[in-house]
Amino acid sequence: MIKHARILLLAVLALALTVAAAAQAKPARVATTVTVTAGKPTEFGFKLSTKTVTHGSVTFSVKNSGTVPHDFKVCSASVKSDAANSCKGHGTAMLSPGQSAKLTVTLAKAGKYEYLCTVAGHAIAGMKGILTVK
């Protein structure tokens, strides 16, 4: 009987230690998703569900709601303004009106990152902006 009580006590202690360790562990970071509407509110504009994200993996769910083809590119270097009309980075394929695509990028450092449409003349016409990464 004493042997069974000791085994039971050890099992309870092991369970308590496991629960305590799990409670102290940091929760896994949930990937951020940003909804992007191209061609709205104007043909040469973007509407983002948020313009501020936490550093790490970010998925952009992009839909072309305009009447001409657009794409969506996130620049890889932090900037001070949205003055550039081209950059190195990652982007979607060209999206015809009504098409959608997903773009996942890792933004490892805090800063301000430009996003834009790479179709000739679209960024100059205002189809760009700044994403703040914290």
Secondary structure, 3 states (H helix, E strand, C coil): CHHHHHHHHHHHHHHHHHHHHHHHCCCCCCCEEEEEEECCCCCCCEEECCCEECCEEEEEEEEECCCCCECCEEEEEECCCCCCCCCCEEECCCECCCCEEEEEEEECCCEEEEEECCCCCCCCCCCEEEEEEC
